[in-house]
Each structure stands twice: as C-alpha cells, then as structure tokens.
Amino acid sequence: MDFVDFSTSVWSIIPPLLALSLAIITRRVLLSLSAGIIVGALMLNGGNLLDAAHYTFSSVSSLVYSDGALNADYTNIIIFLILLGILTSLLTISGSNQAFVNWAQKHIKQKRGAKLLTVFLGVFIFIDDYFNSLAVGAIARPVTDKYKISRAKLAYLLDSTAAPMCVIMPISSWGAYIITLIGGLLATHAITEYSPIGAFIAMIGMNFYAIFALVLVFIVAIFSFDIGPMAHFERNAENAEAISDDISNGKQGRVMDLILPIFVLIIGTISMMIYTGAQSLTADGQPFSILGAFENTVVGTSLVVGGLAALITATLCALSSKQISLKEYVSAYALGIKSMFGAILVLFFAWTINTIVSDMHTGKYLSGLVSGSIAIGFLPVMLFILSAVMAFSTGTSWGTFGIMLPIAASIAVNADPALLLPCLSAVMAGAVCGDHCSPISDTTILSSTGASCNHIDHVTTQLPYAMLVATSSAVGYLVVGFTQSGWLGFLATGIVMIGLILLFKKRPTKT
C-alpha cells in the first residue's frame, strides 16, 4: 500500500502528539488513542475515508493474524496476560494472597518494609519487563494494599525497577537484544577493541538514567519521598480504608500455595527462554551459550509456557487444599479474564498507533534532527534527549534502540571514536526515559495493570520522578561529552540528583 511520505516532515509527529496530549488532558486513554489512530490513518491515506478505514482494519487485524498465520509476537502477550489474570484471581479466591499478607504482617512491620519488598522483587526478577511488572505486581499488591500504599506508588515502583534493571542486565530479554545490535554495529564499523558483551558491560556504568532511576526508587521506598501528584495519592490512600482485592470469602489459604506457583512461573519462563534460544542456536549451527540463548530466545512463547505451568501448579495447590468448589473455580477464571480485558484493549490501541507512527516514519524524522553541525561535546546529551523524545512519541524503547543506536554509532565514529560507548549509552538511557514517560508505552500500560492502577494516574505520578532523573542524567551526559570521562559524568549526575532531591524536599507540599 502506498502512503503519503512524512519521513522528512514535522507532520509525522502529529498523531502521537495528539494522542499523548489528549490522554493527559482528558485522562481518557482509549478516546485519545482513537483520535491519534484516526488522524494518522487519514493523513497516511491522503484524507480518503474509505482507504483510511481499510488501513485501520488491516493494522488491527494484523496484530492477531498476518501472513497466513497467527501473529505470535502479540497473541502470546495477550495469552500471558490472560493466564496471569486467572492465576492472580485463583490465588486470591483460594486465600493464598491473604495468607501471604498475614505472613508479611508478621515479618514486615511498616510501610517502608512493604515498599522495599516490592523494590527488591523488581530488582531480582529482571528477566523481562512485562514479566517483571505483572508478576511482581501480583505478589506485592496485597501487601502494599494492607499498608495503605497507593496503587500509583506501587505502579511507580514496578515501572521504575522493570525497564531500568532489564536494560543494564546482559542476561535479560533487553540485554540480549541490545548486545545483538551492538555486535552488528561493531562489525559494521570494524571496531575490534570490544566484544559485543564487553562493550555492553562497559556501557552499564554510563547508563545514567537507568542507574539513578533505581537509586531514586530506593530513596522513595525508604524515605517516602513523595513529590507532585504522588503526594496527593499517598495522602488519599493513608486516609482511606485499606484497599483490597480480597475475594477469598474467608478461605484459609497457605503461603506456599502462592510461593510455589510464582516460583514455577519464574523457573518455567527462564527455562523456556533458554530452551527456545538454544533451539535457534542449533538451527543456525552455532554452539550453545547462556548469553547466546538469551540473544535468540522467543520471549512470548516462554512467557506463555511459564504462565501455563504456574496456573496448573496453582490449580493443583488449590485442589489439595480442598477448599474451593467447582463454581468458585469458574468464578476465578471469569474474574481473571475480566480483570485483564481493560489492559488488553489499551494494548491493542497502543500497538495500532505504534504501527501508524512506524508507517509515518516519525522515528526517521526525529532522528534526522541530529545535525552534523552540533559541537562534539554536545553529542551524548543531544542523543539522550532525542532518544527520550522518540521513545515518548513512539511508545517503544526497543524501536528507539533499533533506530538510534546505528545513528549514534555512525555519528560518534566519524566525530570522535572515544565517544562511541558514551553515545550508545546515552541512547539506551534516553530510550528508557522516554518509555517511562509515555502513556502509549506497553511497559507503562502493563505496570499500571500489575498495580491495578488507573493508567493516567500512573503516568502523571511517575512523570516528576522521571524528569528529576532525566535532568540529572542530561547534566551527566553533558559532562561526559566535554571530558570523555564516564566517572565524572556519573559523579555529576549524582550531585545534581541529590541537589534536586533536597530542593524538592524543602518545598512545602500542598494539601
């Protein structure tokens, strides 16, 4: 299908900008995304209503079925969401969640402990961001509810540990993808002083946004650093009756009945990721390695297998307790599917507008804004800002990696090879930053889902924290650009962040 070419036009940013603006102003996500989709479809098809309608239908249907087969990339995520919704519902109706809350009350004495439990789970479950947000949310939500921690705060803790951990861990779906991209770039530019994984590890310390976003999460958890709208939601949660999803009807569940399915979920998913990756390596005639397996894994299939194994385990645990009737099983399944319907609907709309953004070449236009006339010292900070804007506009950090890492490598190699790794790190950091701030990011959507939080509430409460870290990181990349020292950039980022925290801490909070 031939579209109007917007690859070099500022008009290419109109659909995502419209959707993002309306989402923040109206707080109605589906309406806002619909507006962006309709406007984008009309623009691509020259204003022809019939062609725009056909294009929109094709874009939506291709999310499920394309090229004569199911679209596994998207359908597996939907299936995993449904499985996790049913699993969460079953754990709740069997009383397992409540048993875990009762256990936590004996060992966790205050709100700080409940928040730290969430943060530590988010840090240690770093295999995949989807898996992180949903699984940790299911475990932590009953505990944070008990201690009157707002759902907005929980969503922030989930979102700000998921992507930042995944992007700095070599053995994660994100790390493997980035290492593969880096390997291609090193080969393209004939750079032999680094191996792909060696370059990735060297870049970890210069991924200022990811590192300091994690630092800020711990500060928020320990010191209750509530700024912007978050303070309002925390006060409301403190003054309200304890939130509860409890539908256990007095069932006396067992803590092990929650721990075992979650353990199976983690082990099953990791094992399947290694298995599918190993199969790909064998098919390509390559020797097996753990990193190689993660580079070639099929994440969607692995999530579904892990989710199914966990659901079977939870069912067997519930059967052994002999406390749940057939009617309650059916009710748990129905409630679980229903609980995920809203998130699935938002994801479909977000994926559709992402398709439109891709066809309008919004990323290509934004990447073209990097001019060769920029002073060399400004390259890292400019790449950080541009990558953040691109991820915010397109809703995808992975897409931003794919577009911006090759551009950053090409610019750095031709301008000053010593800035290659700082520039690549700046792109990675900016992509995560923009992804954090974007209402159309699937990671942001799933963090809202994991916390059972209103999506726009999560976006607006997380934004001040993201901007605080982004501002600090921008200063760090400015220092790196002019000194070519990652350590000085790291130090500058830390100093600026401490200063901003102290500044916000001194400001009176409005009631």
C-alpha positions, -999 to 999 in steps of 0.1 A, spaced: 0 0 0 13 34 -10 12 61 17 18 98 18 55 102 27 60 121 60 96 108 66 110 143 64 80 163 76 72 177 110 36 165 103 48 130 112 47 138 149 10 149 148 -7 115 155 14 105 186 15 141 198 -23 144 196 -28 110 214 -4 119 241 -18 154 247 -54 143 248 -45 114 272 -30 138 297 -57 165 293 -88 142 292 -75 113 311 -94 90 287 -68 67 272 -89 49 246 -105 81 233 -71 97 230 -55 68 212 -85 65 189 -81 102 179 -44 96 171 -52 65 151 -80 81 131 -59 113 123 -29 92 114 -48 68 92 -64 98 73 -30 115 69 -13 84 55 -42 79 30 -44 115 18 -77 121 36 -96 92 18 -121 79 44 -125 45 27 -88 39 24 -82 51 59 -109 27 73 -94 -2 53 -59 6 65 -70 8 102 -89 -25 99 -58 -42 83 -35 -27 110 -57 -40 138 -63 -75 123 -26 -79 116 -19 -77 153 -37 -111 156 -33 -127 122 -9 -118 94 9 -135 65 -14 -165 68 -6 -173 104 -12 -160 140 10 -131 149 28 -148 178 46 -116 190 13 -100 200 -10 -130 207 14 -146 231 15 -114 252 -23 -114 253 -24 -150 263 2 -144 290 -19 -115 304 -50 -137 305 -31 -165 322 -16 -142 348 -51 -126 354 -65 -161 360 -36 -170 382 -39 -139 403 -77 -144 407 -72 -181 417 -46 -172 443 -69 -146 457 -101 -167 458 -82 -196 474 -70 -174 502 -33 -177 492 -29 -140 488 -44 -133 522 -22 -159 537 8 -141 522 -4 -108 536 -8 -124 571 27 -138 568 40 -104 557 23 -86 586 43 -108 610 76 -100 592 70 -66 577 62 -41 604 57 -9 585 51 7 551 88 10 544 92 -28 545 62 -33 521 78 -9 496 112 -24 499 97 -58 494 83 -46 461 116 -29 451 137 -60 459 114 -83 439 116 -59 410 153 -58 411 158 -96 413 131 -105 387 150 -89 358 144 -114 330 118 -94 311 100 -61 318 65 -75 310 71 -104 333 86 -82 360 57 -57 361 29 -83 361 45 -109 383 58 -85 410 25 -66 409 6 -98 416 28 -107 446 32 -72 461 -2 -57 456 -20 -74 486 9 -63 509 11 -27 497 -27 -25 499 -26 -37 536 -2 -9 545 -22 17 526 3 24 499 -14 39 469 -17 20 437 0 49 420 31 44 442 30 7 435 29 13 398 58 36 400 79 11 420 71 -16 394 78 5 363 110 21 377 126 -13 385 114 -32 355 130 -15 325 160 0 343 170 -34 355 164 -51 322 184 -26 302 215 -30 324 214 -68 327 232 -88 300 210 -119 308 176 -104 301 154 -101 270 165 -64 267 202 -71 273 203 -98 247 186 -77 221 209 -47 227 241 -69 227 229 -83 193 225 -47 180 259 -37 194 276 -67 178 263 -56 144 275 -20 149 310 -31 159 312 -53 128 299 -25 106 325 0 118 353 -26 120 358 -20 158 377 -49 173 388 -35 207 355 -45 223 335 -77 221 297 -71 220 292 -82 256 324 -64 267 310 -31 252 277 -37 268 293 -42 303 314 -11 298 283 9 290 264 -1 321 281 25 343 273 52 317 236 44 315 229 72 340 191 72 337 187 35 344 211 35 374 198 66 390 162 57 384 169 26 405 187 47 431 156 71 433 133 41 437 152 31 469 151 66 481 113 68 476 108 35 493 130 42 523 123 79 529 88 83 514 100 110 490 66 120 475 66 148 450 40 162 426 7 143 423 22 113 441 19 131 475 -19 136 468 -24 99 461 -4 88 491 -24 111 514 -57 97 500 -45 61 505 -34 69 540 -68 84 549 -89 59 531 -100 24 542 -74 -2 533 -78 -11 496 -84 -48 490 -90 -71 461 -98 -98 486 -124 -122 472 -113 -151 493 -145 -154 513 -127 -164 545 -107 -191 529 -77 -202 550 -50 -203 523 -14 -213 526 16 -191 519 33 -220 500 3 -220 476 14 -186 464 51 -190 466 52 -223 446 32 -211 415 53 -179 414 85 -200 417 72 -222 389 64 -191 368 99 -177 372 117 -210 366 94 -221 338 98 -188 320 136 -187 323 140 -224 313 118 -219 283 137 -187 273 170 -208 274 153 -237 255 139 -216 227 172 -197 224 191 -230 223 169 -242 195 176 -211 175 213 -215 180 212 -252 169 192 -243 138 218 -217 129 247 -242 136 260 -221 165 274 -235 198 253 -232 229 259 -205 254 236 -189 280 241 -154 265 236 -167 230 204 -184 241 190 -151 256 201 -133 224 179 -157 203 151 -165 227 114 -163 219 101 -142 248 64 -145 241 63 -183 239 84 -185 271 60 -163 290 30 -184 279 47 -217 289 58 -202 322 23 -188 329 6 -220 320 29 -240 342 22 -216 371 -16 -218 366 -15 -256 366 6 -255 398 -18 -231 414 -48 -252 404 -31 -284 419 -23 -265 451 -59 -253 454 -72 -288 448 -50 -302 475 -64 -276 500 -100 -289 492 -115 -255 500 -126 -244 465 -158 -256 448 -162 -260 410 -183 -229 410 -155 -209 426 -130 -222 401 -153 -210 372 -157 -177 390 -119 -173 394 -113 -179 357 -141 -154 347 -128 -128 371 -92 -132 360 -101 -128 323 -123 -98 331 -96 -81 351 -72 -81 321 -98 -70 295 -91 -33 300 -53 -37 297 -57 -58 266 -79 -32 250 -55 -4 257 -26 -25 244 -44 -31 211 -50 6 207 -13 14 216 0 -12 192 -22 2 165 -10 37 169 26 24 171 20 9 136 8 42 123 38 60 138 61 35 121 43 39 87 46 77 91 83 74 98 81 95 129 113 80 142 131 87 109 121 123 110 131 127 147 165 110 141 171 134 112 171 163 136 206 153 147 227 176 127 264 172 118 269 208 128 265 200 166 296 205 186 312 172 195 309 177 233 271 181 230 266 147 212 258 125 242 233 149 257 217 156 223 214 118 216 199 113 251 173 140 246 164 129 211 161 92 221 138 102 250 116 123 227 115 94 202 106 68 228 80 91 243 64 98 209 65 62 196 59 44 229 87 19 223 122 18 237 131 -12 216 122 6 184 142 36 196 172 13 202 169 -1 166 167 34 150 190 54 172 219 31 181 231 28 145 228 66 141 247 73 173 274 48 163 278 64 129 280 99 143 304 90 171 328 70 149 330 99 124 332 127 150 353 111 178 356 73 183 363 79 220 326 89 224 312 57 208 303 40 241 290 72 258 268 80 228 254 44 227 248 46 265 230 79 261 207 64 235 199 35 258 192 58 287 171 82 267 150 53 253 142 41 288 134 76 300 110 83 271 94 49 275 88 57 312 71 89 305 49 78 275 12 69 281 13 47 249 42 26 261 32 -11 266 56 -13 296 39 17 312 5 2 305 15 -32 320 29 -15 351 -5 1 356 -21 -33 351 3 -50 375 -6 -24 402 -43 -23 392 -39 15 390 -56 39 367 -33 43 338 -32 81 336 -28 83 373 4 62 369 17 84 341 12 117 359 26 105 392 57 89 377 65 119 354 81 141 381 104 113 392 114 105 356 120 142 349 142 146 380 164 117 369 163 128 333 175 163 342 203 149 363 213 125 335 214 152 309 239 171 330 259 139 333 260 134 296 270 170 291 300 164 313 308 132 296 307 149 262 333 175 272 355 155 295 351 120 279 351 106 314 323 83 324 332 86 361 329 124 360 296 121 343 284 96 369 295 119 397 279 149 381 246 131 377 247 120 413 254 155 426 227 171 405 202 145 416 210 150 453 206 187 448 172 183 432 160 159 458 170 184 486 153 212 467 120 192 463 122 181 499 123 217 512 93 227 491 61 226 511 36 200 499 1 214 490 -28 198 509 
